[in-house]
Amino acid sequence: MSAHCMLTGTRPGFGNHISRSHRRASRRFDPNIQSKRYWLPGEGRYVRLRLSTKGIKTVDAIGVEAAVARIRARGVRI
């Protein structure tokens, strides 16, 4: 599975490991993706969302119905 957030769209960033001798090697900065289950009262079912920790805080602030509406507006099927 790809490491991206369904709500915020956060994806991995890329950069370099830089050692003490200043040699560089490629590395990948993955977002902190968590799988979380929410109850959707409008549909009477649970949905499992793959969210970054910032996305989880956003769902807590705006509510699960509004968050699912934003995700569906981005074209993601839930």
Jmol script that loads the backbone (N, CA, C; Angstrom):
load data "model"
ATOM      1  N   MET A   1       0.831  -1.190   0.000  1.00  0.00           N
ATOM      2  CA  MET A   1       0.000   0.000   0.000  1.00  0.00           C
ATOM      3  C   MET A   1       0.870   1.246   0.000  1.00  0.00           C
ATOM      4  N   SER A   2       0.399   2.259  -0.690  1.00  0.00           N
ATOM      5  CA  SER A   2       1.172   3.484  -0.732  1.00  0.00           C
ATOM      6  C   SER A   2       0.994   4.249   0.569  1.00  0.00           C
ATOM      7  N   ALA A   3       2.029   4.949   0.950  1.00  0.00           N
ATOM      8  CA  ALA A   3       2.005   5.713   2.197  1.00  0.00           C
ATOM      9  C   ALA A   3       1.486   7.108   1.923  1.00  0.00           C
ATOM     10  N   HIS A   4       0.160   7.244   1.768  1.00  0.00           N
ATOM     11  CA  HIS A   4      -0.407   8.573   1.621  1.00  0.00           C
ATOM     12  C   HIS A   4      -1.697   8.681   2.411  1.00  0.00           C
ATOM     13  N   CYS A   5      -2.015   9.902   2.815  1.00  0.00           N
ATOM     14  CA  CYS A   5      -3.189  10.180   3.630  1.00  0.00           C
ATOM     15  C   CYS A   5      -4.392  10.415   2.721  1.00  0.00           C
ATOM     16  N   MET A   6      -5.511   9.785   3.039  1.00  0.00           N
ATOM     17  CA  MET A   6      -6.715   9.927   2.227  1.00  0.00           C
ATOM     18  C   MET A   6      -7.316  11.332   2.336  1.00  0.00           C
ATOM     19  N   LEU A   7      -7.119  12.002   3.470  1.00  0.00           N
ATOM     20  CA  LEU A   7      -7.748  13.304   3.699  1.00  0.00           C
ATOM     21  C   LEU A   7      -6.847  14.457   3.260  1.00  0.00           C
ATOM     22  N   THR A   8      -5.626  14.484   3.736  1.00  0.00           N
ATOM     23  CA  THR A   8      -4.745  15.618   3.450  1.00  0.00           C
ATOM     24  C   THR A   8      -3.926  15.419   2.186  1.00  0.00           C
ATOM     25  N   GLY A   9      -3.801  14.185   1.713  1.00  0.00           N
ATOM     26  CA  GLY A   9      -3.024  13.915   0.513  1.00  0.00           C
ATOM     27  C   GLY A   9      -1.528  13.889   0.750  1.00  0.00           C
ATOM     28  N   THR A  10      -1.104  13.847   2.007  1.00  0.00           N
ATOM     29  CA  THR A  10       0.317  13.827   2.336  1.00  0.00           C
ATOM     30  C   THR A  10       0.960  12.571   1.764  1.00  0.00           C
ATOM     31  N   ARG A  11       2.087  12.739   1.084  1.00  0.00           N
ATOM     32  CA  ARG A  11       2.818  11.630   0.465  1.00  0.00           C
ATOM     33  C   ARG A  11       4.257  11.638   0.965  1.00  0.00           C
ATOM     34  N   PRO A  12       5.005  10.571   0.695  1.00  0.00           N
ATOM     35  CA  PRO A  12       6.399  10.556   1.135  1.00  0.00           C
ATOM     36  C   PRO A  12       7.220  11.671   0.484  1.00  0.00           C
ATOM     37  N   GLY A  13       8.172  12.180   1.267  1.00  0.00           N
ATOM     38  CA  GLY A  13       9.139  13.137   0.743  1.00  0.00           C
ATOM     39  C   GLY A  13      10.457  12.414   0.539  1.00  0.00           C
ATOM     40  N   PHE A  14      11.306  12.957  -0.294  1.00  0.00           N
ATOM     41  CA  PHE A  14      12.575  12.310  -0.589  1.00  0.00           C
ATOM     42  C   PHE A  14      13.715  13.259  -0.291  1.00  0.00           C
ATOM     43  N   GLY A  15      14.835  12.684   0.130  1.00  0.00           N
ATOM     44  CA  GLY A  15      15.997  13.485   0.469  1.00  0.00           C
ATOM     45  C   GLY A  15      17.221  12.604   0.558  1.00  0.00           C
ATOM     46  N   ASN A  16      18.175  13.021   1.373  1.00  0.00           N
ATOM     47  CA  ASN A  16      19.430  12.304   1.509  1.00  0.00           C
ATOM     48  C   ASN A  16      19.765  12.034   2.960  1.00  0.00           C
ATOM     49  N   HIS A  17      20.335  10.844   3.236  1.00  0.00           N
ATOM     50  CA  HIS A  17      21.058  10.605   4.475  1.00  0.00           C
ATOM     51  C   HIS A  17      22.392  11.301   4.286  1.00  0.00           C
ATOM     52  N   ILE A  18      22.841  12.047   5.255  1.00  0.00           N
ATOM     53  CA  ILE A  18      24.169  12.648   5.153  1.00  0.00           C
ATOM     54  C   ILE A  18      24.975  12.153   6.337  1.00  0.00           C
ATOM     55  N   SER A  19      26.001  11.384   6.054  1.00  0.00           N
ATOM     56  CA  SER A  19      26.810  10.785   7.108  1.00  0.00           C
ATOM     57  C   SER A  19      27.775  11.817   7.696  1.00  0.00           C
ATOM     58  N   ARG A  20      28.512  11.379   8.706  1.00  0.00           N
ATOM     59  CA  ARG A  20      29.465  12.269   9.350  1.00  0.00           C
ATOM     60  C   ARG A  20      30.559  12.690   8.375  1.00  0.00           C
ATOM     61  N   SER A  21      30.924  11.786   7.452  1.00  0.00           N
ATOM     62  CA  SER A  21      31.936  12.115   6.447  1.00  0.00           C
ATOM     63  C   SER A  21      31.333  12.854   5.249  1.00  0.00           C
ATOM     64  N   HIS A  22      30.052  13.172   5.348  1.00  0.00           N
ATOM     65  CA  HIS A  22      29.292  13.934   4.364  1.00  0.00           C
ATOM     66  C   HIS A  22      29.045  13.179   3.058  1.00  0.00           C
ATOM     67  N   ARG A  23      29.053  11.852   3.129  1.00  0.00           N
ATOM     68  CA  ARG A  23      28.620  11.055   1.971  1.00  0.00           C
ATOM     69  C   ARG A  23      27.106  11.034   1.979  1.00  0.00           C
ATOM     70  N   ARG A  24      26.507  11.042   0.806  1.00  0.00           N
ATOM     71  CA  ARG A  24      25.057  11.116   0.708  1.00  0.00           C
ATOM     72  C   ARG A  24      24.491   9.818   0.154  1.00  0.00           C
ATOM     73  N   ALA A  25      23.351   9.432   0.696  1.00  0.00           N
ATOM     74  CA  ALA A  25      22.617   8.273   0.201  1.00  0.00           C
ATOM     75  C   ALA A  25      21.136   8.641   0.198  1.00  0.00           C
ATOM     76  N   SER A  26      20.400   8.162  -0.776  1.00  0.00           N
ATOM     77  CA  SER A  26      18.984   8.506  -0.883  1.00  0.00           C
ATOM     78  C   SER A  26      18.189   7.933   0.275  1.00  0.00           C
ATOM     79  N   ARG A  27      17.188   8.654   0.694  1.00  0.00           N
ATOM     80  CA  ARG A  27      16.275   8.176   1.719  1.00  0.00           C
ATOM     81  C   ARG A  27      14.875   8.697   1.446  1.00  0.00           C
ATOM     82  N   ARG A  28      13.928   8.170   2.200  1.00  0.00           N
ATOM     83  CA  ARG A  28      12.528   8.513   2.002  1.00  0.00           C
ATOM     84  C   ARG A  28      11.930   8.892   3.352  1.00  0.00           C
ATOM     85  N   PHE A  29      11.233  10.027   3.417  1.00  0.00           N
ATOM     86  CA  PHE A  29      10.568  10.490   4.625  1.00  0.00           C
ATOM     87  C   PHE A  29       9.097  10.112   4.518  1.00  0.00           C
ATOM     88  N   ASP A  30       8.681   9.050   5.207  1.00  0.00           N
ATOM     89  CA  ASP A  30       7.288   8.604   5.147  1.00  0.00           C
ATOM     90  C   ASP A  30       6.427   9.364   6.150  1.00  0.00           C
ATOM     91  N   PRO A  31       5.201   9.727   5.774  1.00  0.00           N
ATOM     92  CA  PRO A  31       4.278  10.335   6.747  1.00  0.00           C
ATOM     93  C   PRO A  31       3.807   9.274   7.740  1.00  0.00           C
ATOM     94  N   ASN A  32       3.378   9.721   8.898  1.00  0.00           N
ATOM     95  CA  ASN A  32       2.919   8.809   9.953  1.00  0.00           C
ATOM     96  C   ASN A  32       1.476   8.397   9.637  1.00  0.00           C
ATOM     97  N   ILE A  33       1.321   7.311   8.873  1.00  0.00           N
ATOM     98  CA  ILE A  33       0.011   6.848   8.418  1.00  0.00           C
ATOM     99  C   ILE A  33      -0.553   5.828   9.402  1.00  0.00           C
ATOM    100  N   GLN A  34      -1.792   6.049   9.814  1.00  0.00           N
ATOM    101  CA  GLN A  34      -2.491   5.145  10.727  1.00  0.00           C
ATOM    102  C   GLN A  34      -3.801   4.719  10.070  1.00  0.00           C
ATOM    103  N   SER A  35      -4.217   3.495  10.338  1.00  0.00           N
ATOM    104  CA  SER A  35      -5.509   3.022   9.858  1.00  0.00           C
ATOM    105  C   SER A  35      -6.503   3.170  11.004  1.00  0.00           C
ATOM    106  N   LYS A  36      -7.588   3.892  10.771  1.00  0.00           N
ATOM    107  CA  LYS A  36      -8.544   4.176  11.838  1.00  0.00           C
ATOM    108  C   LYS A  36      -9.955   3.929  11.336  1.00  0.00           C
ATOM    109  N   ARG A  37     -10.779   3.365  12.207  1.00  0.00           N
ATOM    110  CA  ARG A  37     -12.157   3.038  11.863  1.00  0.00           C
ATOM    111  C   ARG A  37     -13.094   4.071  12.485  1.00  0.00           C
ATOM    112  N   TYR A  38     -13.988   4.619  11.667  1.00  0.00           N
ATOM    113  CA  TYR A  38     -14.954   5.622  12.128  1.00  0.00           C
ATOM    114  C   TYR A  38     -16.367   5.146  11.824  1.00  0.00           C
ATOM    115  N   TRP A  39     -17.297   5.505  12.689  1.00  0.00           N
ATOM    116  CA  TRP A  39     -18.715   5.219  12.468  1.00  0.00           C
ATOM    117  C   TRP A  39     -19.313   6.378  11.671  1.00  0.00           C
ATOM    118  N   LEU A  40     -19.950   6.041  10.549  1.00  0.00           N
ATOM    119  CA  LEU A  40     -20.647   7.035   9.731  1.00  0.00           C
ATOM    120  C   LEU A  40     -22.139   6.942  10.031  1.00  0.00           C
ATOM    121  N   PRO A  41     -22.676   7.829  10.842  1.00  0.00           N
ATOM    122  CA  PRO A  41     -24.090   7.722  11.200  1.00  0.00           C
ATOM    123  C   PRO A  41     -25.028   7.921  10.015  1.00  0.00           C
ATOM    124  N   GLY A  42     -24.644   8.724   9.042  1.00  0.00           N
ATOM    125  CA  GLY A  42     -25.492   8.979   7.878  1.00  0.00           C
ATOM    126  C   GLY A  42     -25.716   7.743   7.026  1.00  0.00           C
ATOM    127  N   GLU A  43     -24.712   6.847   7.000  1.00  0.00           N
ATOM    128  CA  GLU A  43     -24.811   5.627   6.194  1.00  0.00           C
ATOM    129  C   GLU A  43     -25.038   4.389   7.044  1.00  0.00           C
ATOM    130  N   GLY A  44     -24.958   4.544   8.367  1.00  0.00           N
ATOM    131  CA  GLY A  44     -25.187   3.412   9.264  1.00  0.00           C
ATOM    132  C   GLY A  44     -24.131   2.323   9.156  1.00  0.00           C
ATOM    133  N   ARG A  45     -22.882   2.706   8.927  1.00  0.00           N
ATOM    134  CA  ARG A  45     -21.808   1.720   8.803  1.00  0.00           C
ATOM    135  C   ARG A  45     -20.479   2.328   9.239  1.00  0.00           C
ATOM    136  N   TYR A  46     -19.506   1.438   9.430  1.00  0.00           N
ATOM    137  CA  TYR A  46     -18.152   1.869   9.734  1.00  0.00           C
ATOM    138  C   TYR A  46     -17.370   2.045   8.445  1.00  0.00           C
ATOM    139  N   VAL A  47     -16.429   2.971   8.460  1.00  0.00           N
ATOM    140  CA  VAL A  47     -15.484   3.120   7.357  1.00  0.00           C
ATOM    141  C   VAL A  47     -14.079   3.091   7.944  1.00  0.00           C
ATOM    142  N   ARG A  48     -13.163   2.461   7.220  1.00  0.00           N
ATOM    143  CA  ARG A  48     -11.773   2.413   7.647  1.00  0.00           C
ATOM    144  C   ARG A  48     -10.984   3.368   6.764  1.00  0.00           C
ATOM    145  N   LEU A  49     -10.351   4.345   7.410  1.00  0.00           N
ATOM    146  CA  LEU A  49      -9.606   5.359   6.681  1.00  0.00           C
ATOM    147  C   LEU A  49      -8.121   5.243   7.007  1.00  0.00           C
ATOM    148  N   ARG A  50      -7.277   5.467   5.983  1.00  0.00           N
ATOM    149  CA  ARG A  50      -5.824   5.511   6.174  1.00  0.00           C
ATOM    150  C   ARG A  50      -5.433   6.979   6.231  1.00  0.00           C
ATOM    151  N   LEU A  51      -5.158   7.462   7.452  1.00  0.00           N
ATOM    152  CA  LEU A  51      -4.929   8.882   7.675  1.00  0.00           C
ATOM    153  C   LEU A  51      -3.577   9.133   8.316  1.00  0.00           C
ATOM    154  N   SER A  52      -3.008  10.297   8.030  1.00  0.00           N
ATOM    155  CA  SER A  52      -1.839  10.746   8.768  1.00  0.00           C
ATOM    156  C   SER A  52      -2.328  11.234  10.132  1.00  0.00           C
ATOM    157  N   THR A  53      -1.403  11.437  11.046  1.00  0.00           N
ATOM    158  CA  THR A  53      -1.811  11.904  12.374  1.00  0.00           C
ATOM    159  C   THR A  53      -2.430  13.303  12.283  1.00  0.00           C
ATOM    160  N   LYS A  54      -1.955  14.123  11.357  1.00  0.00           N
ATOM    161  CA  LYS A  54      -2.583  15.433  11.146  1.00  0.00           C
ATOM    162  C   LYS A  54      -4.001  15.257  10.600  1.00  0.00           C
ATOM    163  N   GLY A  55      -4.204  14.257   9.735  1.00  0.00           N
ATOM    164  CA  GLY A  55      -5.540  13.975   9.216  1.00  0.00           C
ATOM    165  C   GLY A  55      -6.499  13.519  10.306  1.00  0.00           C
ATOM    166  N   ILE A  56      -6.002  12.743  11.267  1.00  0.00           N
ATOM    167  CA  ILE A  56      -6.837  12.293  12.394  1.00  0.00           C
ATOM    168  C   ILE A  56      -7.282  13.497  13.216  1.00  0.00           C
ATOM    169  N   LYS A  57      -6.363  14.438  13.455  1.00  0.00           N
ATOM    170  CA  LYS A  57      -6.716  15.651  14.198  1.00  0.00           C
ATOM    171  C   LYS A  57      -7.737  16.486  13.427  1.00  0.00           C
ATOM    172  N   THR A  58      -7.631  16.505  12.108  1.00  0.00           N
ATOM    173  CA  THR A  58      -8.578  17.238  11.280  1.00  0.00           C
ATOM    174  C   THR A  58      -9.969  16.625  11.378  1.00  0.00           C
ATOM    175  N   VAL A  59     -10.042  15.280  11.356  1.00  0.00           N
ATOM    176  CA  VAL A  59     -11.336  14.598  11.509  1.00  0.00           C
ATOM    177  C   VAL A  59     -11.939  14.919  12.877  1.00  0.00           C
ATOM    178  N   ASP A  60     -11.113  14.959  13.923  1.00  0.00           N
ATOM    179  CA  ASP A  60     -11.607  15.304  15.249  1.00  0.00           C
ATOM    180  C   ASP A  60     -12.169  16.729  15.285  1.00  0.00           C
ATOM    181  N   ALA A  61     -11.574  17.621  14.505  1.00  0.00           N
ATOM    182  CA  ALA A  61     -12.005  19.020  14.518  1.00  0.00           C
ATOM    183  C   ALA A  61     -13.261  19.253  13.685  1.00  0.00           C
ATOM    184  N   ILE A  62     -13.324  18.678  12.477  1.00  0.00           N
ATOM    185  CA  ILE A  62     -14.442  18.996  11.566  1.00  0.00           C
ATOM    186  C   ILE A  62     -15.547  17.955  11.578  1.00  0.00           C
ATOM    187  N   GLY A  63     -15.275  16.774  12.118  1.00  0.00           N
ATOM    188  CA  GLY A  63     -16.267  15.710  12.152  1.00  0.00           C
ATOM    189  C   GLY A  63     -16.075  14.728  11.012  1.00  0.00           C
ATOM    190  N   VAL A  64     -16.530  13.506  11.240  1.00  0.00           N
ATOM    191  CA  VAL A  64     -16.289  12.430  10.277  1.00  0.00           C
ATOM    192  C   VAL A  64     -17.112  12.617   9.000  1.00  0.00           C
ATOM    193  N   GLU A  65     -18.324  13.144   9.102  1.00  0.00           N
ATOM    194  CA  GLU A  65     -19.164  13.340   7.906  1.00  0.00           C
ATOM    195  C   GLU A  65     -18.514  14.342   6.946  1.00  0.00           C
ATOM    196  N   ALA A  66     -18.022  15.461   7.485  1.00  0.00           N
ATOM    197  CA  ALA A  66     -17.378  16.475   6.648  1.00  0.00           C
ATOM    198  C   ALA A  66     -16.069  15.949   6.070  1.00  0.00           C
ATOM    199  N   ALA A  67     -15.337  15.162   6.863  1.00  0.00           N
ATOM    200  CA  ALA A  67     -14.064  14.602   6.386  1.00  0.00           C
ATOM    201  C   ALA A  67     -14.304  13.620   5.244  1.00  0.00           C
ATOM    202  N   VAL A  68     -15.312  12.767   5.370  1.00  0.00           N
ATOM    203  CA  VAL A  68     -15.628  11.812   4.298  1.00  0.00           C
ATOM    204  C   VAL A  68     -16.093  12.554   3.054  1.00  0.00           C
ATOM    205  N   ALA A  69     -16.816  13.649   3.228  1.00  0.00           N
ATOM    206  CA  ALA A  69     -17.237  14.451   2.073  1.00  0.00           C
ATOM    207  C   ALA A  69     -16.027  15.038   1.351  1.00  0.00           C
ATOM    208  N   ARG A  70     -15.021  15.505   2.107  1.00  0.00           N
ATOM    209  CA  ARG A  70     -13.798  16.032   1.494  1.00  0.00           C
ATOM    210  C   ARG A  70     -13.039  14.939   0.748  1.00  0.00           C
ATOM    211  N   ILE A  71     -12.966  13.745   1.356  1.00  0.00           N
ATOM    212  CA  ILE A  71     -12.253  12.636   0.725  1.00  0.00           C
ATOM    213  C   ILE A  71     -12.943  12.252  -0.580  1.00  0.00           C
ATOM    214  N   ARG A  72     -14.261  12.176  -0.559  1.00  0.00           N
ATOM    215  CA  ARG A  72     -15.008  11.831  -1.774  1.00  0.00           C
ATOM    216  C   ARG A  72     -14.889  12.929  -2.831  1.00  0.00           C
ATOM    217  N   ALA A  73     -14.763  14.184  -2.414  1.00  0.00           N
ATOM    218  CA  ALA A  73     -14.588  15.279  -3.362  1.00  0.00           C
ATOM    219  C   ALA A  73     -13.251  15.171  -4.081  1.00  0.00           C
ATOM    220  N   ARG A  74     -12.261  14.553  -3.440  1.00  0.00           N
ATOM    221  CA  ARG A  74     -10.957  14.342  -4.077  1.00  0.00           C
ATOM    222  C   ARG A  74     -10.986  13.156  -5.037  1.00  0.00           C
ATOM    223  N   GLY A  75     -12.097  12.419  -5.066  1.00  0.00           N
ATOM    224  CA  GLY A  75     -12.242  11.318  -6.004  1.00  0.00           C
ATOM    225  C   GLY A  75     -11.869   9.962  -5.456  1.00  0.00           C
ATOM    226  N   VAL A  76     -11.719   9.859  -4.139  1.00  0.00           N
ATOM    227  CA  VAL A  76     -11.363   8.580  -3.521  1.00  0.00           C
ATOM    228  C   VAL A  76     -12.637   7.834  -3.168  1.00  0.00           C
ATOM    229  N   ARG A  77     -12.695   6.569  -3.520  1.00  0.00           N
ATOM    230  CA  ARG A  77     -13.878   5.742  -3.224  1.00  0.00           C
ATOM    231  C   ARG A  77     -13.752   5.171  -1.821  1.00  0.00           C
ATOM    232  N   ILE A  78     -14.818   5.311  -1.036  1.00  0.00           N
ATOM    233  CA  ILE A  78     -14.816   4.781   0.337  1.00  0.00           C
ATOM    234  C   ILE A  78     -15.885   3.724   0.454  1.00  0.00           C
TER     235      ILE A  78
END
end "model"
wireframe off; spacefill off
backbone 0.3
color backbone group
